[in-house]
Amino acid sequence: MILFVVCIGAVVFFALVVGPKFETVFASMHAQLPLMTRCLLGTFDFIRNNILLLIGGVTGTIFLLKAYFSTPVGQLQLEQIIYSLPVIGEITKLVVVERFAAQMAILTESGVPILYALEISEKLVNNKTCGKVINQVREGVREGKGMADALLESSFFPMMAVQMIKVGEETGELGKMLKHVAEFYQANVEAFMKRFGTMIEPFMLVFMAAMIGTIVISIFLPLFKLGQGGSFHQ
């Protein structure tokens, strides 16, 4: 995020400060600018002339989206969008599964009845999609099904988690197995986040270098041609 903000700040700085100065220089030369330079200066003009509108539009859009996604329907739709994303969606789901398993482990080991534990977890999990699944699981358990069987029908929880919970129900050690489920997925998520952090940093550096490099080349390309004896006059 720091690298991304620095990159955007650099673009705005070039647009508001550096760009106009070079436009004056090129205008005094009556230069026929390369296409890359013309596109860049046109983009700078647009940013400079609409900076307040752009800031207001971005701020307003963020505010409206935040307000909508804070509603139950909006939050549910946002979760579905996130879950549909490759890799990120699966990891987000694992985070929710780990949170549910950890809460259920604490409750069941404390002697809380399973139906009441599911009701509490539904409220604490802070996820509309998982909350609906937990509600369905609770109804299934009330009808006499095992928790693992009810979780399997939901297709939200990974098969490994369901199998581990089933073993816990059959052996009478549900709380311990739920704790193992939480620890297993917590370790998976932490390992992924470490790999993701290692991968995203060089990617952002390359993105930043490409962005700044394109701006610098576009601005100085006409000067390079002039230094090589290129024709600039129309």
Stockholm file with secondary structure:
# STOCKHOLM 1.0

chainA/1-234         MILFVVCIGAVVFFALVVGPKFETVFASMHAQLPLMTRCLLGTFDFIRNNILLLIGGVTGTIFLLKAYFSTPVGQLQLEQIIYSLPVIGEITKLVVVERFAAQMAILTESGVPILYALEISEKLVNNKTCGKVINQVREGVREGKGMADALLESSFFPMMAVQMIKVGEETGELGKMLKHVAEFYQANVEAFMKRFGTMIEPFMLVFMAAMIGTIVISIFLPLFKLGQGGSFHQ
#=GR chainA/1-234 SS CHHHHHHHHHHHHIIIIIHHHHHHHHHHHTBCCCHHHHHHHHHHHHHHHTHHHHHHHHHHHHHHHHHHHTSHHHHHHHHHHHHHSTTHHHHHHHHHHHHHHHHHHHHHHTTCCHHHHHHHHHHHSCCHHHHHHHHHHHHHHHTTCCHHHHHHHHCCSCHHHHHHHHHHHHHTCHHHHHHHHHHHHHHHHHHHHHHHHHHHHHHHHHHHHHHHHHHHHHHHHHHHHHHTTCCCBC
#=GC SS_cons         CHHHHHHHHHHHHIIIIIHHHHHHHHHHHTBCCCHHHHHHHHHHHHHHHTHHHHHHHHHHHHHHHHHHHTSHHHHHHHHHHHHHSTTHHHHHHHHHHHHHHHHHHHHHHTTCCHHHHHHHHHHHSCCHHHHHHHHHHHHHHHTTCCHHHHHHHHCCSCHHHHHHHHHHHHHTCHHHHHHHHHHHHHHHHHHHHHHHHHHHHHHHHHHHHHHHHHHHHHHHHHHHHHHTTCCCBC
//
